[in-house]
Amino acid sequence: MVEFSPPEAPLEEGYWRALVEGGEHGGKAAPPTPPEEVWRSLGLEEGNGPTDSSIFGSDGRWEEAIQAMETEAVLELPVVGYNRGGLLVEWNGHQGFVPASHLEGLSTYTDERERERELKARLGKTLRLRVIEVDPERSRLVLSERATRADEAKRQSLINQLRPGSVRKGRVTNLCSFGAFVDLGGVEGLVHVSEISWGRVDHPADLLQPGQEVEVFVLNVDQERGRIGLSIKRTRPDPWQTVDDRYHVGQIVEGTITNVVDFGAFVQVEEGVEGLIHVSEMREEEFLDPHVVVREGQQVRARVIEVNGAQHRLRLSLRDLPPSEEGTV
């Protein structure tokens, strides 16, 4: 496992010395300005170096950099230049520095010519980086590739620990039409819309909200692709398994019309359990249009005429009902 700990103290001034002494290759923007004492130590007269007072100027992007560091955000940035000290990357039109010691796959045993060749090969590529130092007073923005690899190692370790059939706690991070994404503490899994509830779900936002803590059942883990299938509904028993214990023929139930079709209407009598009122069980008349008799969202009373939990079947009827209360069929 790759381990990485961000430096507790700012990088040495030698980092800036390398930036200047090493020269630049491929960069379009000017490098950040080193402190004046560094220019003097290099024998450069004040004012002969880069003139920008900060990497980000006065447009407020220092705050963005600080926020990215505090939240440990992973940034995907293009490499725009290099020198013997490391790589220059571009962020919002300005430059940050990635020290060679914070790059993955860069051998420490190569000579200077080979080292330059390896750095040059990274020109134009996009790196996944984390901000590890922000110092507006010294005009420093330092990033690390190794830091993101540590996150990847942690993520892969968590994926390896997940087992289908286990139950975990997580937090909803995003909702979309096909499901909900849940963070399990460093890795996200997907709860498909069909796995949110035993009942009908039109959109995940009807039952969930971002930031909500949920308990999830691990359905499957694809370690190679890093995909995790989750379920919320399977943390609770399937209501159809015990439906025969709760309902019997002749029983009067109340429910909500969830869908009206040509052959009848579906009624939700509890979460996860819907019964069907066939068109022939709606009225005494023949050739009825179900859409004329009931509508979606309507509360109805119905009589149970068949119960079969094994086949997930509950048949209902609107015929031969006792007097109904106001507002119901």
Beta strands, then each sheet from edge to edge (+ up, - down):
strand 1: 75-83
strand 2: 86-91
strand 3: 94-99
strand 4: 126-135
strand 5: 140-144
strand 6: 167-176
strand 7: 179-183
strand 8: 188-192
strand 9: 213-222
strand 10: 227-231
strand 11: 252-261
strand 12: 264-270
strand 13: 273-278
strand 14: 299-308
strand 15: 313-317
sheet 1: 3+ 2- 1+ 4- 5+
sheet 2: 6+ 7- 8+ 10+ 9- 6+
sheet 3: 11+ 12- 13+ 15+ 14- 11+
end
